[in-house]
Amino acid sequence: MDQNAIDLGLLVLRLTVGVTLALHGIAKYRGGIDGVGRWFKSEGLSPGLLHAHLAAMSEIVFGLAVAAGLSMPFSGMGYVGVMVTAGWVGHRKNGFFIIKDGWEYVFVLAITASSFALLGAGTWSVDNALGIEMSGIGWFIATWLGGVGSAIALLLTFYRPDVDQ
């Protein structure tokens, strides 16, 4: 197997899912964070503006960290937490397929980002430059447990959807 091809593939995947999430966070600010806050509140996350800032900043920070290949299990954990929360709050009721605003897209992003905890970030990453090796089945499981656990904790604490929704 060509290690350069593997490293290039990991880099392309990291950049794709990392930059996608970071841009999604930036769009929340560029499009008007107050409106995002009102939308979050209408979806049941209160206080809405606080959650809009938390979501946007989490998307930017975890997205850039994944793109750079920095602390992949923990970056992936944050990424999974954001996607699980988005899937539950904004997409769950619409079914699986994104064509009907379902949870397909956030699921694919979370699986892809968390897979770096399984495979590693690759040679062309900040982790490699720093001599950090955190990958394997245990790190993958920890990424999912931490990501889902943080989403559950946030939802149990702050999610109060109206019964009419």
TAWO-V407150 format. One record per pair of residues at least 12 apart in sequence whose C-alpha atoms are under 10 Angstrom apart, sorted by sequence separation. I is the first residue (numbers start at 1). J is the second residue. D is the distance in whole Angstrom. If there is no record, write none. Layout:
BEGIN
i | j | d
I | J | D
I | J | D
END
This chain:
BEGIN
i | j | d
36 | 48 | 8
37 | 49 | 4
40 | 52 | 7
62 | 74 | 9
63 | 75 | 8
66 | 78 | 10
90 | 102 | 8
91 | 103 | 5
92 | 104 | 9
120 | 132 | 10
121 | 133 | 9
35 | 48 | 9
36 | 49 | 7
37 | 50 | 7
38 | 51 | 10
39 | 52 | 9
62 | 75 | 5
63 | 76 | 9
65 | 78 | 10
66 | 79 | 8
90 | 103 | 8
91 | 104 | 9
120 | 133 | 7
121 | 134 | 9
34 | 48 | 9
35 | 49 | 8
37 | 51 | 7
38 | 52 | 9
61 | 75 | 8
62 | 76 | 7
65 | 79 | 10
87 | 101 | 10
88 | 102 | 10
89 | 103 | 10
91 | 105 | 9
120 | 134 | 7
121 | 135 | 8
33 | 48 | 10
34 | 49 | 6
36 | 51 | 9
37 | 52 | 5
40 | 55 | 10
62 | 77 | 9
63 | 78 | 9
87 | 102 | 8
88 | 103 | 8
91 | 106 | 9
119 | 134 | 9
120 | 135 | 5
33 | 49 | 7
34 | 50 | 10
36 | 52 | 6
37 | 53 | 8
62 | 78 | 6
63 | 79 | 7
87 | 103 | 5
117 | 133 | 10
118 | 134 | 9
119 | 135 | 6
120 | 136 | 7
33 | 50 | 10
35 | 52 | 9
36 | 53 | 9
58 | 75 | 10
61 | 78 | 9
62 | 79 | 6
86 | 103 | 8
87 | 104 | 8
117 | 134 | 7
118 | 135 | 5
119 | 136 | 6
33 | 51 | 10
34 | 52 | 8
37 | 55 | 10
61 | 79 | 9
62 | 80 | 10
87 | 105 | 9
88 | 106 | 10
116 | 134 | 9
117 | 135 | 5
118 | 136 | 4
119 | 137 | 9
33 | 52 | 6
34 | 53 | 9
36 | 55 | 10
59 | 78 | 8
60 | 79 | 10
84 | 103 | 9
87 | 106 | 6
116 | 135 | 7
117 | 136 | 6
118 | 137 | 6
120 | 139 | 10
32 | 52 | 10
33 | 53 | 7
36 | 56 | 10
58 | 78 | 7
59 | 79 | 7
62 | 82 | 9
83 | 103 | 9
86 | 106 | 7
87 | 107 | 7
115 | 135 | 9
116 | 136 | 9
117 | 137 | 8
118 | 138 | 8
119 | 139 | 10
120 | 140 | 10
58 | 79 | 8
85 | 106 | 9
86 | 107 | 10
115 | 136 | 9
117 | 138 | 9
118 | 139 | 6
119 | 140 | 9
83 | 105 | 9
84 | 106 | 7
115 | 137 | 10
117 | 139 | 6
118 | 140 | 5
29 | 52 | 9
33 | 56 | 9
58 | 81 | 9
59 | 82 | 7
83 | 106 | 5
84 | 107 | 8
116 | 139 | 9
117 | 140 | 5
118 | 141 | 8
28 | 52 | 8
29 | 53 | 8
58 | 82 | 7
59 | 83 | 9
82 | 106 | 9
83 | 107 | 7
115 | 139 | 10
116 | 140 | 8
117 | 141 | 9
28 | 53 | 8
83 | 108 | 9
114 | 139 | 9
115 | 140 | 7
117 | 142 | 9
118 | 143 | 9
55 | 81 | 10
56 | 82 | 10
80 | 106 | 9
83 | 109 | 8
84 | 110 | 8
114 | 140 | 7
117 | 143 | 7
25 | 52 | 9
28 | 55 | 9
29 | 56 | 7
55 | 82 | 7
79 | 106 | 10
80 | 107 | 9
83 | 110 | 6
114 | 141 | 9
116 | 143 | 10
117 | 144 | 10
25 | 53 | 9
28 | 56 | 6
29 | 57 | 9
54 | 82 | 9
55 | 83 | 10
82 | 110 | 9
83 | 111 | 10
114 | 142 | 10
115 | 143 | 9
25 | 54 | 10
27 | 56 | 8
28 | 57 | 9
80 | 109 | 8
81 | 110 | 8
114 | 143 | 7
115 | 144 | 10
25 | 55 | 7
26 | 56 | 7
55 | 85 | 9
79 | 109 | 8
80 | 110 | 5
113 | 143 | 10
114 | 144 | 7
24 | 55 | 10
25 | 56 | 4
26 | 57 | 8
28 | 59 | 10
55 | 86 | 9
79 | 110 | 6
80 | 111 | 8
24 | 56 | 7
25 | 57 | 6
78 | 110 | 10
79 | 111 | 10
80 | 112 | 10
23 | 56 | 9
24 | 57 | 10
25 | 58 | 7
26 | 59 | 8
27 | 60 | 10
77 | 110 | 9
79 | 112 | 10
80 | 113 | 8
111 | 144 | 9
114 | 147 | 9
22 | 56 | 8
25 | 59 | 5
26 | 60 | 7
76 | 110 | 8
79 | 113 | 7
80 | 114 | 7
110 | 144 | 9
21 | 56 | 9
22 | 57 | 9
24 | 59 | 7
25 | 60 | 5
76 | 111 | 9
78 | 113 | 10
79 | 114 | 8
22 | 58 | 8
23 | 59 | 8
24 | 60 | 8
25 | 61 | 9
76 | 112 | 9
77 | 113 | 9
78 | 114 | 10
21 | 58 | 9
22 | 59 | 5
23 | 60 | 7
25 | 62 | 10
76 | 113 | 5
77 | 114 | 7
110 | 147 | 9
21 | 59 | 5
22 | 60 | 4
25 | 63 | 9
75 | 113 | 8
76 | 114 | 5
20 | 59 | 9
21 | 60 | 7
22 | 61 | 7
24 | 63 | 9
75 | 114 | 8
76 | 115 | 8
19 | 59 | 9
20 | 60 | 9
21 | 61 | 9
22 | 62 | 7
23 | 63 | 8
73 | 113 | 9
74 | 114 | 9
76 | 116 | 7
77 | 117 | 9
18 | 59 | 9
19 | 60 | 8
21 | 62 | 8
22 | 63 | 5
23 | 64 | 9
72 | 113 | 8
73 | 114 | 7
75 | 116 | 9
76 | 117 | 7
18 | 60 | 9
21 | 63 | 5
22 | 64 | 6
72 | 114 | 8
73 | 115 | 9
75 | 117 | 9
18 | 61 | 9
19 | 62 | 10
20 | 63 | 7
21 | 64 | 8
22 | 65 | 9
72 | 115 | 9
73 | 116 | 7
74 | 117 | 8
18 | 62 | 7
19 | 63 | 6
20 | 64 | 9
22 | 66 | 10
45 | 89 | 8
72 | 116 | 6
73 | 117 | 5
18 | 63 | 4
19 | 64 | 6
21 | 66 | 9
22 | 67 | 9
44 | 89 | 8
71 | 116 | 10
72 | 117 | 6
73 | 118 | 8
17 | 63 | 7
18 | 64 | 6
19 | 65 | 9
21 | 67 | 9
43 | 89 | 7
44 | 90 | 10
67 | 113 | 10
71 | 117 | 9
72 | 118 | 9
16 | 63 | 10
17 | 64 | 9
18 | 65 | 7
19 | 66 | 8
20 | 67 | 9
43 | 90 | 7
66 | 113 | 7
69 | 116 | 9
72 | 119 | 10
73 | 120 | 9
15 | 63 | 9
18 | 66 | 5
19 | 67 | 6
66 | 114 | 9
72 | 120 | 7
73 | 121 | 10
14 | 63 | 9
15 | 64 | 8
17 | 66 | 8
18 | 67 | 4
19 | 68 | 9
40 | 89 | 9
71 | 120 | 10
72 | 121 | 7
14 | 64 | 9
15 | 65 | 10
16 | 66 | 9
17 | 67 | 7
18 | 68 | 8
40 | 90 | 9
63 | 113 | 9
66 | 116 | 8
71 | 121 | 9
14 | 65 | 9
15 | 66 | 7
16 | 67 | 7
18 | 69 | 9
39 | 90 | 10
62 | 113 | 10
69 | 120 | 8
70 | 121 | 8
14 | 66 | 6
15 | 67 | 4
69 | 121 | 5
13 | 66 | 9
14 | 67 | 5
15 | 68 | 7
68 | 121 | 9
69 | 122 | 8
72 | 125 | 10
13 | 67 | 8
14 | 68 | 7
15 | 69 | 9
67 | 121 | 9
69 | 123 | 9
71 | 125 | 10
72 | 126 | 10
11 | 66 | 10
12 | 67 | 9
14 | 69 | 7
66 | 121 | 8
69 | 124 | 8
70 | 125 | 7
71 | 126 | 8
72 | 127 | 8
11 | 67 | 8
68 | 124 | 9
69 | 125 | 5
70 | 126 | 5
71 | 127 | 6
10 | 67 | 10
11 | 68 | 8
18 | 75 | 10
68 | 125 | 6
69 | 126 | 5
70 | 127 | 5
71 | 128 | 10
11 | 69 | 8
14 | 72 | 10
18 | 76 | 10
21 | 79 | 8
67 | 125 | 9
68 | 126 | 6
69 | 127 | 6
70 | 128 | 9
10 | 69 | 9
66 | 125 | 9
67 | 126 | 10
68 | 127 | 8
69 | 128 | 8
70 | 129 | 10
71 | 130 | 10
66 | 126 | 10
69 | 129 | 10
70 | 130 | 9
72 | 132 | 10
74 | 134 | 10
84 | 144 | 10
18 | 79 | 9
21 | 82 | 10
65 | 126 | 9
71 | 132 | 8
72 | 133 | 9
73 | 134 | 7
17 | 79 | 10
21 | 83 | 10
70 | 132 | 9
71 | 133 | 9
72 | 134 | 7
73 | 135 | 7
77 | 139 | 10
81 | 143 | 9
85 | 147 | 9
71 | 134 | 8
72 | 135 | 8
73 | 136 | 10
76 | 139 | 10
77 | 140 | 9
80 | 143 | 8
81 | 144 | 8
84 | 147 | 8
85 | 148 | 8
88 | 151 | 9
71 | 135 | 10
76 | 140 | 9
77 | 141 | 10
79 | 143 | 9
80 | 144 | 7
81 | 145 | 9
83 | 147 | 9
84 | 148 | 6
88 | 152 | 10
73 | 138 | 10
74 | 139 | 9
77 | 142 | 8
78 | 143 | 8
79 | 144 | 10
80 | 145 | 9
81 | 146 | 8
82 | 147 | 8
83 | 148 | 9
84 | 149 | 10
85 | 150 | 9
86 | 151 | 9
73 | 139 | 6
76 | 142 | 10
77 | 143 | 5
78 | 144 | 10
80 | 146 | 8
81 | 147 | 4
82 | 148 | 9
84 | 150 | 9
85 | 151 | 5
89 | 155 | 9
72 | 139 | 9
73 | 140 | 7
76 | 143 | 6
77 | 144 | 6
80 | 147 | 5
81 | 148 | 6
84 | 151 | 6
85 | 152 | 8
88 | 155 | 9
72 | 140 | 10
73 | 141 | 9
74 | 142 | 9
75 | 143 | 9
76 | 144 | 8
77 | 145 | 8
78 | 146 | 8
79 | 147 | 7
80 | 148 | 7
81 | 149 | 8
82 | 150 | 9
83 | 151 | 9
84 | 152 | 9
73 | 142 | 7
74 | 143 | 7
77 | 146 | 6
78 | 147 | 6
80 | 149 | 10
81 | 150 | 6
82 | 151 | 7
85 | 154 | 8
73 | 143 | 5
74 | 144 | 10
76 | 146 | 9
77 | 147 | 4
78 | 148 | 9
80 | 150 | 9
81 | 151 | 5
85 | 155 | 7
89 | 159 | 8
72 | 143 | 9
73 | 144 | 9
76 | 147 | 8
77 | 148 | 8
80 | 151 | 8
81 | 152 | 9
74 | 146 | 8
75 | 147 | 10
77 | 149 | 10
78 | 150 | 8
81 | 153 | 10
89 | 161 | 9
93 | 165 | 10
73 | 146 | 9
74 | 147 | 9
77 | 150 | 9
78 | 151 | 9
81 | 154 | 9
73 | 147 | 10
85 | 159 | 10
21 | 109 | 9
20 | 109 | 9
17 | 108 | 10
18 | 109 | 9
17 | 109 | 7
16 | 109 | 10
17 | 110 | 9
18 | 112 | 10
17 | 112 | 7
18 | 113 | 8
16 | 112 | 10
17 | 113 | 7
16 | 113 | 10
14 | 112 | 9
13 | 112 | 8
14 | 113 | 7
13 | 113 | 8
14 | 116 | 8
13 | 116 | 9
51 | 154 | 10
10 | 116 | 8
14 | 121 | 8
51 | 158 | 9
13 | 121 | 10
14 | 122 | 10
10 | 119 | 9
45 | 154 | 9
10 | 120 | 8
11 | 121 | 8
45 | 155 | 8
48 | 158 | 10
10 | 121 | 7
11 | 122 | 7
14 | 125 | 9
44 | 155 | 9
46 | 157 | 9
47 | 158 | 8
10 | 122 | 6
11 | 123 | 9
45 | 157 | 9
46 | 158 | 6
47 | 159 | 9
7 | 120 | 10
9 | 122 | 9
10 | 123 | 9
11 | 124 | 7
45 | 158 | 6
46 | 159 | 7
7 | 121 | 8
8 | 122 | 8
10 | 124 | 8
11 | 125 | 8
44 | 158 | 8
45 | 159 | 5
46 | 160 | 7
7 | 122 | 5
8 | 123 | 9
10 | 125 | 9
44 | 159 | 5
45 | 160 | 6
46 | 161 | 9
6 | 122 | 8
7 | 123 | 6
8 | 124 | 8
43 | 159 | 8
44 | 160 | 5
45 | 161 | 7
6 | 123 | 9
7 | 124 | 6
43 | 160 | 8
44 | 161 | 4
4 | 122 | 9
7 | 125 | 9
41 | 159 | 9
42 | 160 | 10
43 | 161 | 6
44 | 162 | 7
3 | 122 | 9
4 | 123 | 8
40 | 159 | 10
41 | 160 | 9
42 | 161 | 8
43 | 162 | 8
44 | 163 | 10
3 | 123 | 9
4 | 124 | 9
41 | 161 | 9
42 | 162 | 8
44 | 165 | 9
43 | 165 | 8
42 | 165 | 9
END
